[in-house]
Amino acid sequence: MCRKGLIALFLAACLGGSCLAAPEVAAPSCLLMERSTGTVLYEKEADRQLAPASVTKIMTLLLVIEAIERGQLRWDGLVTASAHAAEKGGSQVFLEENEQMTVRDMVKCVTVSSANDCAAALAEAVAGSESAFVEQMNRRAEELGMTGTHFANCTGLDDEAGADVHYTTARDIAVMSRELLSHPEIRQFTTIWMDTIRDGTFGLSNTNKLVRFYPDTTGLKTGYTSSAGYCMSASAEREGMELIATVMHCSSSTDRFESAKALLEYGFSNFTLVDPAGEEEIPPTAVELGQKMWVQAVPMSAEPLLMERSAAGSIRREIQVQPSVAAPVEPGQTLGTLRIYSGESLLAEVPLTAQAGVERLGWTEVTKRFLKILWMGRDS
């Protein structure tokens, strides 16, 4: 069964009948997602199209990181601020026209202080102009399946585009947040509380107060404009599980942060990740006429399963493996099935596959092995 089918089976068996009390969230639109599986744990008006303010910059940062990874930009490369970038209003680090700053420092300014001028400068470095970069943003959104999104700029500023042409949804924000968090480099910036640029002469303070005041925060981005209200995408990780909470159109900064915390606490309190194989020993499979006598079966997917904490203690695993198989054995060949139950409810089926290939013995090796067996029988 493919990974997507495995998750679907699990959700139908476990989450579908959930009676968990909904979290108390003031945000008019919000969503909670588990990052590794992409599973939505809670949502409220999550497909409502709203202005995202500076949460827009999650997509801006994603495109910059991807440009770095393909070698178009370098972390220590210099970016020169254009007049267009220097003229950006709102949150900024007051770039002057022709001022140069490294990509690393500009990414830090965008992530920590939501600097609009640095966002525009980076956009121009990637695509040549902000308008060309916005085309890339919308194309990437389409690739990610963000069907409720349209970007008009790289910053989210109201005075550059109205909410009717620059909008997204809580669901789509979670999708692009998940994609950004899949790039480990961004975490060195999203967890900064205070820092400096320009040789220590200009201070930066994170707009995401959860970085300081909420345990295990890993990011991600806040936003505010008069039309968007207070927005954010918040991420945090505990016990190996990372959650993404997106909130939109809050009436105050307090509501924004409290809503995000309520979603995260709901997720951490009620869900956990479980190792599919656990500590169960999977017996090896004998290989007939193989160059090796045995082959080890392993779960096809080592990715953890997401489940309610209340059911985690009743996990039961059932392993079925073929006792023998004829050579040759291909790597990844199915050898059995791991079934995972909570009580009597089947949560998932995970194929058990050959950890390595085993080639078939040639006739010479077969003859030698046969003669050896005969000789040992004669001695006995």
N, C-alpha and C positions, 0 to 999 in steps of 0.2 A: 504493500500500500504506500502511495506517495505521502510525503510529509503533509501536504495540504489535506489529503483525505484522512490522515491520522488525526490531525487537529480537529477536523469536522466531526469525526466520530467521538472524540473526547468531549467536545463541547455539547454535542447532542446528549451524551450520557450524563454529563456532570453539571455544566453550567445552565443547560436548558431548563432544568427543574429547580433552579436555585431560588431560595426564599430569603436571600440576604436583604437586610434593611438598607434602603438607599441612603447614601450619604447626604447630609444637609449642605447644600451648595447654593450660595447666593447668585452665582454667575448665571445669566439667562441662557447661555450656550456653553456646553463643556463636554469633555470626553476624557476617559481614562483608558490607556492602552498599556499592555505589557510589551516591552520592547522586543525581546528575543523571538516571540511568536507572532507579534502583531495583533494579538487578541484584544478586542475591546471588552473591558470589564464593566464599564458604566458609561452611559451617554445621556445627554439632555439637550434637545434641539441642536444636535451636533452637525446637521446639514444646513443650518441657517446661514445664509451668505451675509457676512459682515465685514466691515473694514478691519484689517488686522494691525494697523499702526506699525510699529517697529518690529513686531513679530515677523513681518515680511523678511527681515534680514536673515532669518533661518535659511531661506532659499538663496539669498545672496551669498552667505557663508558657504553653503553647500557647493555652489558653482565655483567659488574661489578655491576651496579645498580640492575639488576635482581637477581644476586647472593646475594646481600644484602637483597633484599625483601623476598627471600625464606629462609633466615637465614643461608646461607652458609658462608657469611662474615658479620662482624659487623663494623659499622662506626668507633668505637673506638678500634677495633682490630688491632694488630700489624702485619705488613708484613715485612719479612726479605728479603733484597735484595740479590739475587744470583750473582755469578760472571757473568753469562749471562746478567742479567739486568744491572749490574754496567758497563759493557763494551759497552753499547749502545752509539752510537754517535749522532750527530745532537743536537737538542734542548734537554736539560737535566738539572737536578738539582744536578748532580755529586754525585749520590749515591755511597757509598763505599760498597764493598762486606761485607755482614752480618750486614750492617746498618739497623736499624729498624725504621719504620715510620707508623703512623696510616693510615688506609684505607682512612679516611677523608682527611688527608694531601696529600696522593698520588693522590686521585681523583682531589683535588684542583690543584696540580702540572700539571696533565695531561690536565685539562680543561683550566687553565689560561695560563700556560707557555708551553704547548704541550710537556711535559717531556717524552722523549722516554724511559728513564730508569724506571720511575715509571709505564709507560704503560706495560712494560715487566714484572715488579715485580707483578703488579696486575693480569696480564694474568696467571702467574705461580700460584698465590694464588687461582685463580678460577679453573684452569684446570690441574695444576701440571707441565705443560710445555707450552711454547709458541706455539709449533706445535699443541698440543692438543687443545689449546685455539683457534687457527686459524680454526681448524675443526669446533668448535662451532660457530665461526663467520660466516662461510660459510653456516652452517646448519640454523642459525638464518636468514641470508639473504634470503635463499630459502623460509623459513616460511613466511617472509614478502613480498614475491613476487618480490624480487630484481633480476630480470632475467638477467640483464646486468652486474652482479658483480661477481668477484672472488678475494678473499683475500689470500695473501701469508704470511703476517705478521700482527702484531697488531699495527704497528707504521706508516707504509707508506714509510719507508726509501727506497731510490733507491738502495742502495748498498746491500740490502738483497734480493731483488727480482726485476726483470725487469718489465716494463709496460706490457709485453706480458702475465704475469701470475698474476699481481696484478693490478686490474682495477675496475672501476665502472662507473656510468653515473650520470649526473645531476639529472635525475629522481629518481634513486635509492638513491642518497644522500638525496633527499627530503623525501623519504619514511622512511629511518632510522632516519633522524632528527625528523620527526613527532613522531615516536615511542619513541625516547629519551625524547622529550619534554612532552610526556604524563606522565612522572615520575616527579612530582613537585620538588623532592629533588635536581635534577640537576641544577635547576635555582639559587640555593644559590651559585653555583660556576660559572655559565656561565655569571653572571652579575658583577663579581668582576673585578675591574680595577687594583688595586694594593693590594698586601698582602705580608705576610711573612710566612716562615716555620722555623723550628729549633730554636724555642724560639726567633724569631725576628731577627736572624742573617743572614738569606738568603732571599733576596727580590724576589718577583714575579711580573711580569708586563704582562698584558693580550696581547696576540698577535692579538686579535680582537679589532682594534682601534675604531670600531663602538660603543663599550661599552661606550666609553667616548664621542665620537663626533657625534653620531646619536641618536636622542631622541627615547626613548621607546624601545631600544634594549634589547632583552632577551637572546641573545647568537649568535653564537653557537660554531663554530670551523673554524680555518684557516688552511692552509697548503701550503708548498712550497718545491719543489725539482726541480732539473734541468730538469728532464723529465716531471714532472707534471705541471710545471709553477706555477703561483699563483692561488690558489683555496680557496673557502670558502663556508660554509653554514651559512647564516645570518638569524636571526629571530628577529622580533620586534612585539610589540602589541600596538594597539590604538583602543579606543572605543570598547573594548571587542573583537576585531578581531586580531588574530595573523597570521602573514605571515612568510613563509620560502622561502628565496631566495638562490639558489645554483648556483655558478659560477665556471667554470673549465677552466684551461689552459690559464689563462690571462698572458699577456706579462710583466706586472709590478704589483707591489703592489697597485699602484694608480688605475690602471684599475680594479683590483679585488674589491676594496672597492667602487669605483664609480659605477661599474656595479651592485653590490649588492644594493646600495642605490637607483639607478635608478629603479630597479625592485620593491623594497619596496615602493617607492613613487608612482609608477604606480598603485600598488595594493591598497594602502591607498586612493589615489585620486579617483579611479574609482569604488571601490567595498565597500560594507558594509554588515553587518549581520542584519537580520530582525527577530524579534520575531514572530513565526507563529501565535500565538493567539492575539498578540497586546493587546489592552485594550478593545477588544470586550467582552461583557458579554454573556456567554453561558448559556441559560436557563436550569434549571434542568428537569429531566424526571420523570414523575409520575410512581410509582411502584404499580402494581395491586397485591393485596394480599401479600404484602411484610411486613416484620417486621419494615421497615422504609417506609415512604410515598413517599420519593423522593430519587433520586440518581443523583449525579453531573457528567456530562460528561466533560472530559478534553482531550486536544490533546494527541494522542498516543506518539508523539515525541515532546519534549520541546526544541529540538536542533534548533538553529537559521537557517534561510535560507540565503544563500549567493546570493547577487544580485548586479547589477550595481547601483551605486548611483543615476544615472539619472532617474532610474525607481522607486526608493524607495519612492518618494513623491506621486506616483500615486497608491500606494497599496490599494486594496479593498478586504475585507473579506466577504465571504458568509457562514453563519452557518445554517446547517440543522440538527435538532435533533429530534429523535422520541418523540412525546408528552407523550407516555406512553409505558411501557414494563411490561410483566408479570414476577412475581417472580418465581423461584430464579434468581437473577442477579449475574453473575460471575464478579470478578474484571478483568478489561480489556476488558469486553464485548463491542462490537461495538454498539454505540448508535446513531451515525450520522457522518457527514463529515464537515470538515472545508476546504473551497476552497479559495485559495488566487489568486487574479488577479492583474495584472498591466495593467490598462486600461481595455481592453476587452480580453487580453491574459491571459489564465490560467497558472499560474506559478507552483502551487502545490496543491495536495489534501492530507489532513492530516486526518486520521480516528479520530473520537471523541469516546473515550472509557470510561467505568464506572470507576470512581475514586476508588470506594470500592464495595464490594459485598453486596448484600441484600438477606437474607434468606427468604424463603416462610413461611407464617404464618401456624401454625398447626391448626387442626380442632377446638380445644378449643379456640384459639385466634380468628379464623374466626367467631365462634359463638358469642363470647363476643362482637366483633366489630359490627356484624349484629344486636345484641340486643341493643347495644348502639345507633345505627342509628335509630332503631325503636322507642326507648324511646325518643330520641331527637325530632323525627317527631311527636310523640304523644303530647309532651309538647308544640309544636308550634301550 
